Protein backbone atom coordinates (compact mmCIF):
# COMPACT_ATOMS: atom_id res chain seq x y z
CA UNK A 1 0.00 0.00 0.00
CA UNK A 2 1.37 3.41 -0.94
CA UNK A 3 1.63 6.48 1.24
CA UNK A 4 1.36 10.11 0.14
CA UNK A 5 2.10 13.38 1.90
CA UNK A 6 1.83 17.05 1.02
CA UNK A 7 3.08 20.10 2.90
CA UNK A 8 2.92 23.87 2.57
CA UNK A 9 4.31 26.09 5.32
CA UNK A 10 7.42 27.77 6.66
CA UNK A 11 9.45 24.70 7.65
CA UNK A 12 12.19 23.23 5.45
CA UNK A 13 10.10 21.17 3.07
CA UNK A 14 12.47 18.27 2.34
CA UNK A 15 12.90 17.59 6.07
CA UNK A 16 9.14 17.74 6.73
CA UNK A 17 8.40 15.39 3.83
CA UNK A 18 11.07 12.85 4.80
CA UNK A 19 9.85 12.83 8.42
CA UNK A 20 6.25 12.38 7.26
CA UNK A 21 7.22 9.54 4.92
CA UNK A 22 9.06 7.79 7.75
CA UNK A 23 5.78 7.73 9.68
CA UNK A 24 4.17 5.93 6.72
CA UNK A 25 6.88 3.26 6.42
CA UNK A 26 4.70 0.73 8.26
CA UNK A 27 2.46 0.60 5.16
CA UNK A 28 5.22 -1.16 3.19
CA UNK A 29 6.92 0.18 0.10
CA UNK A 30 9.60 -0.47 -2.53
CA UNK A 31 10.56 3.10 -3.49
CA UNK A 32 10.15 6.67 -2.27
CA UNK A 33 10.41 10.19 -3.59
CA UNK A 34 9.70 13.87 -3.01
CA UNK A 35 9.00 16.89 -5.19
CA UNK A 36 9.32 20.51 -4.09
CA UNK A 37 8.36 23.82 -5.61
CA UNK A 38 10.50 26.93 -5.27
CA UNK A 39 10.68 30.05 -7.42
CA UNK A 40 8.36 28.55 -10.02
CA UNK A 41 10.49 25.41 -10.47
CA UNK A 42 9.68 21.83 -9.49
CA UNK A 43 12.56 19.63 -8.29
CA UNK A 44 12.18 15.86 -7.87
CA UNK A 45 14.30 13.29 -6.06
CA UNK A 46 13.28 9.63 -5.97
CA UNK A 47 14.94 6.31 -5.31
CA UNK A 48 14.11 2.64 -5.30
CA UNK A 49 14.45 0.62 -2.13
CA UNK A 50 14.27 1.88 1.44
CA UNK A 51 13.55 5.42 2.58
CA UNK A 52 17.16 5.52 3.82
CA UNK A 53 18.24 5.55 0.15
CA UNK A 54 16.12 8.65 -0.48
CA UNK A 55 17.48 10.28 2.70
CA UNK A 56 21.04 9.82 1.40
CA UNK A 57 20.06 11.37 -1.94
CA UNK A 58 18.42 14.35 -0.23
CA UNK A 59 21.49 14.81 2.01
CA UNK A 60 23.61 14.97 -1.14
CA UNK A 61 21.17 17.19 -3.10
CA UNK A 62 18.99 19.09 -0.59
CA UNK A 63 15.73 20.52 -1.94
CA UNK A 64 14.65 23.95 -0.82
CA UNK A 65 11.27 25.62 -0.67
CA UNK A 66 8.20 25.53 1.53
CA UNK A 67 5.83 23.44 -0.61
CA UNK A 68 6.16 19.82 -1.60
CA UNK A 69 4.75 16.33 -1.96
CA UNK A 70 6.12 12.91 -1.10
CA UNK A 71 5.37 9.26 -1.74
CA UNK A 72 6.24 5.74 -0.67
CA UNK A 73 5.32 3.27 -3.41
CA UNK A 74 4.28 -0.37 -3.37
CA UNK A 75 4.37 -1.37 -7.04
CA UNK A 76 1.09 -2.29 -8.70
CA UNK A 77 1.88 -1.18 -12.29
CA UNK A 78 5.52 -1.31 -13.41
CA UNK A 79 8.62 -2.69 -11.74
CA UNK A 80 9.87 -1.24 -8.43
CA UNK A 81 12.52 0.98 -10.05
CA UNK A 82 13.58 4.61 -9.79
CA UNK A 83 11.89 5.26 -13.16
CA UNK A 84 8.54 4.09 -11.78
CA UNK A 85 8.93 5.73 -8.36
CA UNK A 86 6.73 8.72 -7.55
CA UNK A 87 6.44 11.69 -7.79
CA UNK A 88 5.70 11.72 -11.51
CA UNK A 89 5.78 14.88 -13.59
CA UNK A 90 5.11 16.01 -17.12
CA UNK A 91 8.18 16.38 -19.33
CA UNK A 92 8.50 20.14 -18.69
CA UNK A 93 7.98 19.64 -14.91
CA UNK A 94 4.99 21.98 -14.96
CA UNK A 95 3.08 19.63 -12.68
CA UNK A 96 4.14 16.85 -10.30
CA UNK A 97 1.88 14.32 -8.65
CA UNK A 98 1.84 11.53 -6.06
CA UNK A 99 -0.91 8.91 -6.09
CA UNK A 100 -2.21 6.07 -3.96
CA UNK A 101 -4.67 3.67 -5.58
CA UNK A 102 -5.33 2.11 -8.97
CA UNK A 103 -6.59 3.77 -12.15
CA UNK A 104 -8.58 0.94 -13.71
CA UNK A 105 -8.89 2.50 -17.17
CA UNK A 106 -5.26 3.63 -17.41
CA UNK A 107 -4.47 1.55 -20.55
CA UNK A 108 -7.35 3.05 -22.51
CA UNK A 109 -6.53 6.60 -21.38
CA UNK A 110 -2.83 6.11 -22.09
CA UNK A 111 -3.58 5.04 -25.66
CA UNK A 112 -5.70 8.15 -26.27
CA UNK A 113 -3.06 10.40 -24.74
CA UNK A 114 -0.31 8.83 -26.85
CA UNK A 115 -2.44 9.39 -29.95
CA UNK A 116 -2.53 13.06 -28.92
CA UNK A 117 1.29 13.14 -28.77
CA UNK A 118 1.93 12.62 -25.06
CA UNK A 119 5.17 10.77 -24.24
CA UNK A 120 5.29 8.47 -21.21
CA UNK A 121 8.40 7.98 -19.10
CA UNK A 122 7.21 5.23 -16.74
CA UNK A 123 5.15 2.05 -16.69
CA UNK A 124 2.75 3.30 -14.00
CA UNK A 125 -0.96 4.00 -14.13
CA UNK A 126 -0.23 7.20 -12.20
CA UNK A 127 1.50 8.85 -15.12
CA UNK A 128 -1.82 8.83 -17.00
CA UNK A 129 -3.23 11.06 -14.26
CA UNK A 130 -0.23 13.40 -14.56
CA UNK A 131 -0.81 13.73 -18.31
CA UNK A 132 -4.52 14.43 -17.81
CA UNK A 133 -3.77 17.20 -15.30
CA UNK A 134 -1.13 18.59 -17.68
CA UNK A 135 -3.63 18.50 -20.54
CA UNK A 136 -6.21 20.53 -18.64
CA UNK A 137 -3.82 22.78 -16.70
CA UNK A 138 -1.03 23.52 -19.17
CA UNK A 139 -2.36 22.87 -22.65
CA UNK A 140 -5.92 24.23 -22.32
CA UNK A 141 -5.26 26.09 -19.66
CA UNK A 142 -7.42 25.86 -16.54
CA UNK A 143 -6.62 26.53 -12.90
CA UNK A 144 -5.02 23.62 -11.08
CA UNK A 145 -8.26 22.96 -9.18
CA UNK A 146 -10.31 22.89 -12.39
CA UNK A 147 -7.72 20.72 -14.13
CA UNK A 148 -8.00 18.17 -11.31
CA UNK A 149 -11.81 18.27 -11.49
CA UNK A 150 -11.68 17.61 -15.24
CA UNK A 151 -9.06 14.85 -14.90
CA UNK A 152 -10.98 12.88 -12.26
CA UNK A 153 -14.04 12.84 -14.50
CA UNK A 154 -12.07 10.66 -16.92
CA UNK A 155 -10.58 8.11 -14.53
CA UNK A 156 -12.12 5.00 -12.99
CA UNK A 157 -10.86 3.33 -9.85
CA UNK A 158 -9.88 4.28 -6.33
CA UNK A 159 -7.40 7.02 -5.63
CA UNK A 160 -5.96 9.63 -3.36
CA UNK A 161 -3.52 12.02 -4.94
CA UNK A 162 -1.84 15.36 -4.48
CA UNK A 163 -0.51 17.60 -7.24
CA UNK A 164 1.64 20.74 -7.37
CA UNK A 165 2.08 23.17 -10.24
CA UNK A 166 5.00 25.38 -11.24
CA UNK A 167 2.36 27.84 -12.45
CA UNK A 168 0.57 28.17 -9.12
CA UNK A 169 2.98 28.64 -6.25
CA UNK A 170 2.00 28.31 -2.63
CA UNK A 171 -0.58 25.54 -2.93
CA UNK A 172 -1.24 21.92 -3.67
CA UNK A 173 -4.48 20.29 -4.75
CA UNK A 174 -5.58 16.91 -3.41
CA UNK A 175 -8.45 14.60 -4.33
CA UNK A 176 -9.67 11.21 -3.18
CA UNK A 177 -12.16 8.48 -3.99
CA UNK A 178 -12.10 5.30 -1.96
CA UNK A 179 -8.51 5.68 -0.72
CA UNK A 180 -7.67 7.27 2.62
CA UNK A 181 -6.60 10.92 2.79
CA UNK A 182 -6.46 13.14 5.86
CA UNK A 183 -6.08 16.91 5.90
CA UNK A 184 -4.22 18.80 8.61
CA UNK A 185 -4.80 22.53 8.93
CA UNK A 186 -2.32 24.45 11.03
CA UNK A 187 -1.21 27.99 11.77
CA UNK A 188 0.75 29.01 8.71
CA UNK A 189 1.02 25.44 7.44
CA UNK A 190 -1.19 22.70 5.98
CA UNK A 191 -0.70 18.98 5.37
CA UNK A 192 -2.30 16.06 3.59
CA UNK A 193 -1.38 12.43 4.15
CA UNK A 194 -2.58 8.87 3.70
CA UNK A 195 -2.65 8.51 7.48
CA UNK A 196 -2.12 10.64 10.54
Helices and strands as residue ranges (DSSP letters): E 3-8, H 13-23, G 25-27, E 31-38, E 41-48, H 51-60, E 67-73, E 88-89, E 95-103, H 106-115, H 126-134, I 135-139, H 144-152, E 157-165, E 172-177, E 182-185, E 190-193
